[in-house]
């Protein structure tokens, strides 16, 4: 028997170290968690802020390959848990056989989602409003963060989260996602129809501005005709895009642990090689 690995994947603008409370909790429950950053991230928030150009031009395909390499080095297929763009990456990894299960929390929309709520458009405007941002990194102001992430918590908590965890984010993934339905081989495409994979849980907050619950529900519907694989949806009332890092993070983490147990993915599993 070996500990089941869990790989946490952050999204745009949030550093990987924001997963630390989740890492501690999952380790307490017997899992083997890790939270590698995106290619170009420094080890700390401060280091990433100090050298944002390392993230210039980093796109979805490069991020996926980065996490696939990390998983292959583990020697055992993990559970992948991603937030925002990390949720899109988690779905890609699961569909391509790099994980035994996936949890996508407020996931960036995959190719095939046709709706574009106004709040999502507004949240992405700091990047998408300038085409030159495709090749460079962009930081969010405290006000922009409060709209996109912290709208369901107090302004004081939102500002504290912004100060503690935000980093510059590459613009390229947002542009790739925004044009996914118009590009034949979009890196935001996920095989929702025929991939034989482990179970997937999609999670949304009802007050999310960056990835509204209607968008995550639309993602869920794309999986509807895949009868060979399990896809489930869970909604958290009154929660926004900061639900993995704000004061209510434990509710989402506990629900994730409970779901993994319900799918037979307890902390210890027989050892298996990554194929």
N, C-alpha and C positions, 0 to 999 in steps of 0.2 A: 504494500500500500504506500502511496505517496500523497503529499498534499496537493490539492487541486490548485494550479496557478490561476490567478485573476489578473488580467492586464487592464489597467484604467487608462483611458485615452481622453485627454482634454480637448476642448474646442478652441475656437478663436478667442484671443484676448485674455485667456486665463492660463496661468502657469501650472505645470504639472504638480508642483508641490501643494497646490490647493486640495489635492486628493488625500493628503496625509491623514485626516480623521477617518476616511474610508479605509485606508491602508491599515491603520491601527485596529479598527473594528473587525475587518476581515481576517487579520492575523490572529486576533483574539478568538475568532470562531474556527481557527484551524486551517485557513486557506494560506496560500503563498502569494501575496499580492505584490504588484510592482506598478509603477506609473512613469514610464519613460516619456520624456518630452518629445516634441516634434523635431525633425531635423533642422538644426540651426538654433534651437533653444539652448541657452546656457543653463547651468545647474540651479541657478537662483533667479528670483524675480528681478533683483537688482542687476545681475549680470546680463540678463536678456534685455532689460531696458537700456543698458549702457552700450549694447552693440546690436541694435535692431537690424542692421543691414545683412546680418547672417541669415535672416529669414526672407530676404528679397527673392521673389520668384518661386518660392516653395509652393507646390501645388498638390492636389489630391493624390495623384498617382505616386508622387515621391513620398508623401506621408504614409500611404498604404504600404509601400515597399519597406519603409523604415520600420514599421510595426511588424510586418511579416518577418523581417530579418530578426527582430527581437524575439518573436515567438519561436522561430526555428532554432534559436540558440537555447531556448528553455528545454527542448527535448520532449515536452509534453504539451499537447494542445490545451490552451487555457479557456476559461470564460473571459470574454471581452466585455467591458463596461465602458461606454463612451457617452460623453455629453456634447450636445450641439454638433459641431463638425466631427467631433469624436464619435458621435452616434452614427453618422454616415460611414465613417471609417470602420466602426465595429460591424456594421452590416456587410460591408465589402469583405472583410476578413472572414466572417461567418459563412457567407455565400461561396467563398473560394476555398473552404476547407481548412482554414487556419485556426478554428476555434470549435469548441464543443457546444457552446451556447453564447448568446449575446444579449446584452441589455443596452438599448439605445434611448437615452434620456434627452428629451427635447431635441431630437435629431434634425440636423440640416436636411432639407428635402432631397430625396433622390430623384433621378430622372423619371419622368412620368407623372409627377405631381403638377397639376395644371393650375391650382388656385394660388393667388398671391394676395393675401390680406394686406390692407394698408399699413397696419402696424409693422409687419415684416419688411415691407418696402422702406418705411421710415427708419427702422432699426439698422438696415443695411446701407442707408444712404451715405453715411460718413465715408464708406469705401466706394460704393458703386456710383456715387455722384461725380466722381472724377476718373475717367478712363486711365489716366496715368498711374492710378493706384494699383493696377493689375500687376505691375512689376516691382512694387515696393511695399513696405510695411506701413501700417496706420495704427495710431493709438486712439483710444476713446477718451474723451473728456469725462469728468465726473457726471456732467449732465447727460451726455450721450449714454453712459453706462447705466444711469438711473432709469432711463427710458427703456433700454434694451434688456437689461438684466434685473435691476433693483426696483422695479415699479411696484412689486407686491410686498416690499419690506419698507421700513421707515427710511426717510432720507438719510438719517444718521448712519444706519446700518449699511445702506447702499454705498455711501461715501467711504465707510471703513473697508468694505469689501474691495472697492475700486483701488484704494490706497494699498491694500495688502497683496492683491493677487493679479491685478491687470498687467499685461505685457503688450508690446506692439504685436500686431497680427499681420501676416502676409495677405495682401489683397487678392492674390490669384485664386484661392479656393472659392471665394465669393463670386468672382466673375465666372469661373468654371461652372458653379452651381446655377447661377442665374441664366446661363445660356444652354443648360444641359438638354433641354427639349428640342434644341435646334441644331445639335451636334450629333453626328452619327455615332462616333465612338467616344462619347463623353465619359470622363473619368468619374462622373457622379452616377453612372448607371450601375444598378445592382440587379442581379438575376433574381427576381421575385417569383418567377413562374416555375422553373424547372430545377433549381438548385436543391439537391438533397443535403440537408444540413441539420444541425441541432436546433433546439428551440430558441425563439427570439421574443423578447419582451420590449415593447415600445411604451415609453413613459412620457406623459405630458402634464404640464401645469395649465390650469384653465385661464390664468392671467398672463401667460407668456406672450410678450410682444415680439420677440425675435423669431420664435418658431411657434406660432399660435397652435392651439390644440386641434383646430380644423385641419392644419397641415399634417400633423402627425396622424390624424385619423385617415387622411387621404393616403398616406404611406401605408397604413394598415390595410386599406382596401386593395392596394396593389398586390398584396400577398394573398388575397382571398382565394385565388384559384390554384394555389400550391397545396394540394391535398396531402402531399408526402411529408410536409414539415409543419411544425407548430409555430404560430405567430399569435401573440396575445397583446392586449392593449390595457394600460392602467393609467388612470387620470387622478391628479391631485388637485383638489379644489382650492382655489385662492392662491395658488403658487405661481411664481414667475420663473424667468429663465435662470435665476440665481439659486434654484432649489437644491443644487448639489453642494453649494458652498455657504449658504446663509444659515441662520440659526435653526431652521427646520430640516437641515440635511439628514438628520438621523431617521426621520420618517421615511425618506426615500431609500436610504441605505438598508433599513430594517426590512422594507418591502422587497428589496432586491434579494436579500438573504433568504427571506421566506419563499420567494419564487424559485430560487435555485434549489432549495430543499424540496419543494413540491415537484420539481422536475428530476429528482434523484441525483442532483449535482452537489452532494455534500462535500465537506472540506477534504475528505480523503477518498481517493479513487485509485483503482489499480493503475500501475505505471503503464504508459503507452508511448510509443515513438511517434513523432510527427511524420506523417507520410507525405 
